Amino acid sequence: DKCATNWPPYLAEGSAAADGDYTLVERKDGKKQWALKGMPLYFWIKDKKSGDATGDGVGEVWDAARP
């Protein structure tokens, strides 16, 4: 759907392991996704390079993760 297109999940590779506040959650499709303090992490489609955070505050719902 449109949400998944705009906010692709931050998927974890098979060998990934939780570390501190960063955990792994299992998605409905069985894939693992990174989470910060239990909240799943996503990318914003309009961010193009490392450090971009243009999705922060979109729809007054989405917030950039700040480790």
C-alpha positions as CSV (number, residue, x, y, z in Angstrom):
1,D,0.0,0.0,0.0
2,K,1.0,3.7,-0.2
3,C,2.3,3.7,3.4
4,A,4.7,0.9,2.8
5,T,5.9,2.6,-0.4
6,N,6.6,5.9,1.4
7,W,7.9,4.2,4.6
8,P,9.9,1.1,3.7
9,P,10.8,-0.9,6.8
10,Y,14.4,-1.1,8.0
11,L,14.8,-4.8,7.6
12,A,17.5,-6.8,9.4
13,E,19.8,-9.4,7.8
14,G,19.5,-13.0,9.0
15,S,22.6,-12.7,11.2
16,A,21.5,-9.5,12.9
17,A,21.4,-9.5,16.7
18,A,19.7,-7.1,19.2
19,D,22.0,-4.6,21.0
20,G,21.0,-2.4,23.8
21,D,17.9,-0.3,22.9
22,Y,18.0,-1.7,19.3
23,T,15.9,-4.8,19.1
24,L,14.4,-7.0,16.3
25,V,10.7,-7.4,15.8
26,E,9.1,-10.0,13.6
27,R,6.8,-8.8,10.8
28,K,3.7,-10.5,9.6
29,D,5.6,-11.7,6.6
30,G,8.1,-13.4,8.9
31,K,11.0,-11.0,8.2
32,K,12.9,-9.3,11.0
33,Q,12.8,-5.5,11.3
34,W,15.0,-3.2,13.4
35,A,13.3,-1.4,16.3
36,L,14.4,1.3,18.8
37,K,13.0,0.8,22.3
38,G,10.4,-1.5,20.8
39,M,9.3,0.9,18.1
40,P,9.8,-0.4,14.5
41,L,12.1,1.7,12.4
42,Y,11.4,2.8,8.8
43,F,13.1,4.8,6.1
44,W,11.4,7.8,4.4
45,I,11.3,7.6,0.7
46,K,12.4,11.2,0.2
47,D,15.6,10.8,2.1
48,K,18.4,10.2,-0.4
49,K,21.7,10.1,1.6
50,S,22.9,9.2,5.1
51,G,21.9,11.8,7.6
52,D,18.8,13.0,5.8
53,A,15.8,13.3,8.1
54,T,13.2,15.0,5.9
55,G,10.5,12.6,7.1
56,D,10.8,14.0,10.7
57,G,7.3,15.3,11.6
58,V,5.5,14.1,8.5
59,G,1.8,14.1,9.1
60,E,2.6,15.1,12.7
61,V,3.0,11.3,13.3
62,W,6.5,10.3,12.2
63,D,9.6,11.2,14.2
64,A,13.2,10.7,13.3
65,A,15.0,8.2,15.5
66,R,17.6,9.7,17.7
67,P,19.9,7.2,19.3
